């Protein structure tokens, strides 16, 4: 059995137990006051008087909570709330006194009128204070509930905002990739129709695999490498013998969570600033390993370089700035991306992500190193 106080429910026995503490405290207070004055009654009498007074308020408390919720006093103080609470407090105090006097008549030799006069003289101020105490408790609980609700709403709005930003960043990557791939297919149509058809089939498979994961912000590294392998297959057809690729994967990293479609724009960036602009051959290498609680992913190309100046590390291609924004939205300061020169020539993009395994219903096929 439950007692309802506003929007809060409390078990009956717990509720009565809380009021029992109040009963005992005020019974002891009355006994000590009379003891200091030099005359006392039996301790059971003090308990009986305290029970009558405070369990009356225990019965009236739900009604007080309803009145407090219906006519709150908010800042700034509104006359409507104050104008209703003042007479309500007086009315409830008189009502509590009448109930207490009526119950006491059954235990005392005096009449009901005498008990009313006695209760008014001894309990009026205490009962009035009891009403306003219950009112204050209800207002505090209401304020806490409202604060909690607003915090939850703010948290949900912040999450929705972050998700919308991530979706926007992902959508910025897709047109860029599609434009470059379709342009390469169009170029190959006149030179090598079979290769163009093969590239188109790979693109179709890549888009199908990507759309299956579109609703998730994170996938396993295993699945991400499958998407990357499809992309690299397209680029190997485009550049033929000029481009080679190698993927070195530590087995204990395959089930680690990574942002979906995080590697493709980085590799695309490496190709764009390497073999696409420079004469000769190039080699794209992707290496994954675990270092403690960090997943390390290095994407290297051997036919590129960083321009001098502070802007080179942050402006090296359209994909890197979006990658930085995605990592910041997903992990805050827990992830890093950086560009460095490698000897004797080339650039490495280093990703450092929190190591956290992710479970997927359908495991992606293994990635073959090339």
C-alpha positions as CSV (number, residue, x, y, z in Angstrom):
1,X,0.0,0.0,0.0
2,X,1.3,3.4,-1.0
3,X,0.8,7.0,0.1
4,X,0.9,9.6,-2.6
5,X,2.5,13.0,-1.8
6,X,2.3,15.0,-5.0
7,X,4.2,13.1,-7.7
8,X,6.0,11.0,-5.1
9,X,4.8,7.6,-3.8
10,X,6.0,6.2,-0.5
11,X,5.2,2.9,1.2
12,X,2.6,3.1,4.0
13,X,4.8,1.6,6.6
14,X,7.7,3.7,5.7
15,X,5.5,6.8,5.8
16,X,4.1,5.9,9.2
17,X,7.6,5.2,10.4
18,X,8.8,8.7,9.4
19,X,6.0,10.3,11.3
20,X,6.7,8.0,14.3
21,X,10.1,9.7,14.6
22,X,8.4,13.1,14.7
23,X,6.0,11.7,17.4
24,X,8.9,10.5,19.6
25,X,10.9,13.7,19.2
26,X,8.0,16.0,20.3
27,X,6.9,13.6,23.1
28,X,10.4,13.8,24.6
29,X,10.4,17.6,24.1
30,X,7.1,17.9,26.0
31,X,8.3,15.7,28.8
32,X,11.6,17.6,29.2
33,X,9.9,20.9,29.2
34,X,7.5,19.8,32.0
35,X,10.4,18.2,33.9
36,X,12.3,21.5,33.9
37,X,9.1,23.2,35.2
38,X,8.9,20.7,38.1
39,X,5.8,18.7,37.2
40,X,5.4,15.8,34.7
41,X,2.8,13.2,33.6
42,X,3.4,9.6,32.7
43,X,5.6,9.2,29.6
44,X,2.7,7.3,27.8
45,X,0.6,10.4,28.1
46,X,3.1,12.5,26.2
47,X,3.3,9.8,23.5
48,X,-0.5,9.7,23.3
49,X,-0.8,13.5,22.9
50,X,2.0,13.6,20.3
51,X,0.5,10.7,18.4
52,X,-2.9,12.5,18.2
53,X,-1.3,15.7,17.0
54,X,1.2,14.4,14.5
55,X,-0.6,11.5,13.0
56,X,-3.4,14.0,12.3
57,X,-0.9,15.8,10.2
58,X,0.2,12.6,8.6
59,X,-3.4,12.1,7.4
60,X,-3.6,15.7,6.2
61,X,-0.2,15.9,4.5
62,X,-1.4,14.5,1.1
63,X,-4.1,17.3,1.1
64,X,-1.5,19.9,2.0
65,X,0.7,18.7,-0.9
66,X,-2.2,19.0,-3.3
67,X,-2.9,22.6,-2.2
68,X,0.8,23.5,-2.4
69,X,1.0,22.1,-6.0
70,X,-2.2,23.9,-7.0
71,X,-1.3,27.2,-5.5
72,X,2.5,27.5,-5.4
73,X,4.3,30.6,-4.2
74,X,6.9,31.3,-6.9
75,X,9.5,34.0,-7.2
76,X,8.6,36.8,-7.5
77,X,5.9,36.2,-4.9
78,X,2.5,36.1,-6.6
79,X,-0.6,37.3,-4.8
80,X,-2.6,34.4,-6.2
81,X,-0.4,31.8,-4.6
82,X,0.1,33.8,-1.3
83,X,-3.6,34.8,-1.2
84,X,-4.7,31.2,-1.3
85,X,-2.0,29.7,1.0
86,X,-2.6,32.1,3.9
87,X,-6.3,31.1,4.4
88,X,-5.5,27.5,3.5
89,X,-2.9,27.3,6.3
90,X,-5.3,28.8,8.8
91,X,-8.1,26.5,7.7
92,X,-6.0,23.4,7.8
93,X,-4.6,24.3,11.2
94,X,-8.1,24.8,12.7
95,X,-9.2,21.5,11.0
96,X,-6.2,19.7,12.6
97,X,-7.0,21.1,16.0
98,X,-10.7,20.0,15.7
99,X,-9.6,16.5,14.7
100,X,-7.1,16.3,17.6
101,X,-9.6,17.6,20.1
102,X,-12.3,15.2,18.9
103,X,-9.9,12.2,19.3
104,X,-8.6,13.4,22.6
105,X,-12.1,13.5,24.0
106,X,-12.2,9.7,24.0
107,X,-9.2,9.6,26.3
108,X,-9.7,12.6,28.5
109,X,-12.4,13.4,31.1
110,X,-12.9,17.0,29.7
111,X,-15.5,18.0,27.1
112,X,-14.9,18.6,23.4
113,X,-15.1,22.4,23.9
114,X,-12.5,22.2,26.6
115,X,-10.2,20.1,24.4
116,X,-10.5,22.6,21.6
117,X,-9.5,25.4,23.9
118,X,-6.6,23.4,25.2
119,X,-5.4,22.4,21.7
120,X,-5.7,26.1,20.5
121,X,-3.6,27.3,23.4
122,X,-0.9,24.6,23.2
123,X,-0.8,23.5,19.5
124,X,-2.0,26.4,17.3
125,X,1.4,27.9,16.6
126,X,3.0,24.4,16.2
127,X,0.3,23.2,13.8
128,X,0.5,26.4,11.7
129,X,4.2,25.8,11.5
130,X,3.6,22.2,10.5
131,X,1.5,23.3,7.6
132,X,4.1,25.7,6.2
133,X,6.8,23.0,6.8
134,X,4.9,20.6,4.7
135,X,4.3,23.3,2.1
136,X,8.1,24.0,2.0
137,X,8.9,20.3,1.6
138,X,6.5,20.0,-1.3
139,X,7.9,23.1,-3.0
140,X,11.5,21.8,-2.6
141,X,10.5,18.4,-4.0
142,X,8.8,20.1,-6.9
143,X,11.8,22.3,-7.6
144,X,14.1,19.3,-7.5
145,X,11.9,17.3,-9.9
146,X,11.7,20.3,-12.3
147,X,15.4,20.8,-12.1
148,X,16.0,17.1,-12.9
149,X,13.5,17.2,-15.8
150,X,15.3,20.2,-17.3
151,X,18.7,18.6,-16.9
152,X,17.4,15.5,-18.7
153,X,15.9,17.6,-21.5
154,X,19.2,19.6,-21.8
155,X,21.2,16.4,-22.0
156,X,18.8,14.9,-24.6
157,X,19.1,18.1,-26.6
158,X,22.9,18.1,-26.4
159,X,22.9,14.5,-27.6
160,X,20.6,15.2,-30.4
161,X,22.7,18.2,-31.4
162,X,25.9,16.2,-31.4
163,X,24.2,13.4,-33.5
164,X,23.0,16.0,-36.0
165,X,26.4,17.4,-36.3
166,X,27.9,14.0,-36.8
167,X,25.3,13.2,-39.5
168,X,26.1,16.5,-41.2
169,X,29.8,15.8,-41.2
170,X,29.3,12.3,-42.6
171,X,27.1,13.8,-45.4
172,X,29.9,16.2,-46.3
173,X,32.2,13.2,-46.9
174,X,29.9,11.2,-49.2
175,X,29.5,13.7,-52.1
176,X,33.2,14.3,-52.2
177,X,34.0,10.6,-52.4
178,X,31.2,9.9,-55.0
179,X,32.3,12.8,-57.2
180,X,35.9,11.6,-57.4
181,X,34.9,7.9,-58.0
182,X,32.3,8.7,-60.6
183,X,34.8,11.0,-62.4
184,X,37.3,8.1,-62.5
185,X,34.7,5.7,-63.9
186,X,33.8,8.3,-66.6
187,X,37.4,8.6,-67.5
188,X,37.9,4.8,-67.8
189,X,34.8,4.3,-70.0
190,X,36.8,5.3,-73.1
191,X,40.0,3.7,-72.1
192,X,39.0,0.4,-70.4
193,X,35.3,-0.5,-70.3
194,X,35.9,-3.7,-68.4
195,X,37.8,-1.9,-65.7
196,X,35.2,0.8,-65.6
197,X,32.5,-1.9,-65.1
198,X,34.5,-3.6,-62.4
199,X,34.9,-0.2,-60.6
200,X,31.2,0.5,-60.9
201,X,30.4,-2.9,-59.3
202,X,32.8,-2.2,-56.5
203,X,31.3,1.2,-56.0
204,X,27.8,-0.3,-55.8
205,X,29.0,-2.8,-53.2
206,X,30.7,-0.1,-51.2
207,X,27.6,2.1,-51.2
208,X,25.4,-0.9,-50.2
209,X,27.7,-1.8,-47.3
210,X,27.9,1.8,-46.3
211,X,24.1,2.4,-46.3
212,X,23.7,-0.6,-44.0
213,X,25.8,1.1,-41.4
214,X,24.6,4.6,-42.0
215,X,22.4,4.9,-38.8
216,X,25.4,4.0,-36.6
217,X,28.1,6.4,-35.6
218,X,30.5,3.5,-34.7
219,X,31.3,0.2,-36.3
220,X,34.0,-2.4,-35.7
221,X,37.4,-2.0,-37.2
222,X,36.8,-5.3,-39.0
223,X,33.8,-3.8,-40.9
224,X,35.5,-0.5,-41.5
225,X,38.4,-2.2,-43.1
226,X,36.0,-4.1,-45.5
227,X,34.7,-0.7,-46.7
228,X,38.2,0.5,-47.0
229,X,39.3,-2.5,-49.0
230,X,36.4,-1.9,-51.5
231,X,37.5,1.7,-51.9
232,X,41.2,0.7,-52.4
233,X,40.1,-1.8,-55.0
234,X,38.5,1.0,-56.9
235,X,41.6,3.1,-56.7
236,X,43.9,0.2,-57.7
237,X,41.8,-0.1,-60.9
238,X,42.1,3.6,-61.5
239,X,45.9,3.9,-61.1
240,X,46.8,0.4,-62.2
241,X,50.4,-0.5,-61.5
242,X,51.2,2.9,-60.1
243,X,49.4,2.2,-56.8
244,X,50.0,-0.6,-54.3
245,X,48.4,-1.1,-51.0
246,X,49.3,-2.9,-47.8
247,X,47.1,-3.4,-44.7
248,X,48.7,-4.6,-41.5
249,X,46.1,-5.5,-38.9
250,X,46.8,-6.7,-35.3
251,X,44.2,-9.4,-34.6
252,X,43.3,-8.0,-31.2
253,X,42.1,-4.7,-32.9
254,X,39.5,-6.1,-35.3
255,X,36.6,-5.8,-32.8
256,X,37.5,-2.4,-31.6
257,X,34.9,0.4,-32.2
258,X,35.8,3.1,-34.7
259,X,33.8,5.9,-36.2
260,X,32.1,4.6,-39.4
261,X,33.7,5.8,-42.6
262,X,36.7,7.3,-40.8
263,X,39.5,5.7,-42.8
264,X,38.2,6.2,-46.4
265,X,38.5,10.0,-46.4
266,X,42.0,9.8,-44.8
267,X,43.1,7.3,-47.5
268,X,41.4,9.4,-50.2
269,X,43.3,12.4,-48.8
270,X,46.6,10.5,-49.0
271,X,45.9,9.5,-52.6
272,X,44.8,13.0,-53.6
273,X,48.0,14.6,-52.2
274,X,50.2,11.8,-53.4
275,X,49.8,9.8,-56.6
276,X,47.1,12.1,-58.0
277,X,49.4,15.1,-58.0
278,X,52.9,13.6,-58.2
279,X,54.7,11.6,-60.9
280,X,55.7,8.1,-60.2
281,X,54.4,5.2,-58.1
282,X,52.9,5.3,-54.6
283,X,52.2,2.8,-51.8
284,X,49.4,3.2,-49.3
285,X,49.9,1.4,-46.0
286,X,47.3,1.0,-43.2
287,X,48.5,-0.3,-39.9
288,X,46.5,-1.0,-36.8
289,X,47.7,-1.9,-33.3
290,X,46.8,-1.6,-29.7
291,X,48.9,0.3,-27.1
292,X,47.3,-0.1,-23.7
293,X,43.9,1.5,-23.8
294,X,44.5,3.2,-27.1
295,X,43.8,2.0,-30.7
296,X,46.6,3.2,-33.0
297,X,45.8,3.5,-36.7
298,X,48.5,4.8,-39.1
299,X,47.8,5.6,-42.7
300,X,51.0,6.1,-44.7
301,X,51.7,7.1,-48.3
302,X,55.2,7.2,-49.8
303,X,54.7,9.8,-52.5
304,X,53.6,12.9,-50.7
305,X,55.0,15.7,-48.5
306,X,53.8,18.3,-46.1
307,X,54.2,21.9,-47.1
308,X,56.1,24.2,-44.7
309,X,54.0,26.3,-42.3
310,X,51.6,25.7,-39.4
311,X,48.6,25.3,-41.7
312,X,49.9,22.2,-43.5
313,X,49.0,19.8,-40.7
314,X,45.4,21.0,-40.5
315,X,44.7,21.8,-44.1
316,X,46.1,18.8,-45.9
317,X,42.9,17.9,-47.8
318,X,39.2,18.3,-47.3
319,X,38.8,15.1,-45.3
320,X,41.1,15.8,-42.4
321,X,39.3,18.8,-40.9
322,X,36.0,16.8,-41.0
323,X,37.8,13.9,-39.3
324,X,39.0,16.2,-36.5
325,X,35.4,17.5,-36.0
326,X,33.9,14.0,-35.9
327,X,36.5,12.8,-33.4
328,X,35.9,15.8,-31.2
329,X,32.1,15.2,-31.2
330,X,32.4,11.5,-30.5
331,X,35.3,11.4,-28.0
332,X,36.0,14.9,-26.9
333,X,39.7,15.1,-26.0
334,X,40.0,11.3,-25.9
335,X,41.0,11.0,-29.6
336,X,43.7,12.6,-31.7
337,X,44.6,12.9,-35.4
338,X,47.9,14.3,-36.6
339,X,50.0,14.4,-39.8
340,X,53.8,13.8,-39.8
341,X,56.5,13.4,-42.4
342,X,58.2,10.0,-42.7
343,X,61.7,9.2,-44.0
344,X,62.8,9.3,-46.8
345,X,59.6,10.7,-48.3
346,X,55.9,10.5,-47.5
347,X,53.3,11.4,-44.9
348,X,51.7,9.5,-42.2
349,X,48.3,10.3,-40.7
350,X,48.1,9.0,-37.1
351,X,44.7,8.2,-35.5
352,X,44.6,7.6,-31.7
353,X,41.2,6.4,-30.4
354,X,40.0,5.0,-27.1
355,X,40.2,1.2,-27.2
356,X,36.7,-0.2,-26.8
357,X,35.3,-3.4,-28.3
358,X,32.0,-3.4,-30.0
359,X,29.6,-6.3,-30.7
360,X,28.0,-6.7,-34.1
361,X,25.4,-9.2,-35.1
362,X,27.0,-9.9,-38.5
363,X,30.7,-10.1,-38.6
364,X,32.3,-8.7,-41.7
365,X,34.6,-10.9,-43.7
366,X,38.3,-10.8,-43.1
367,X,40.3,-8.2,-44.9
368,X,43.1,-9.5,-47.1
369,X,46.3,-7.5,-46.9
370,X,47.7,-6.2,-50.2
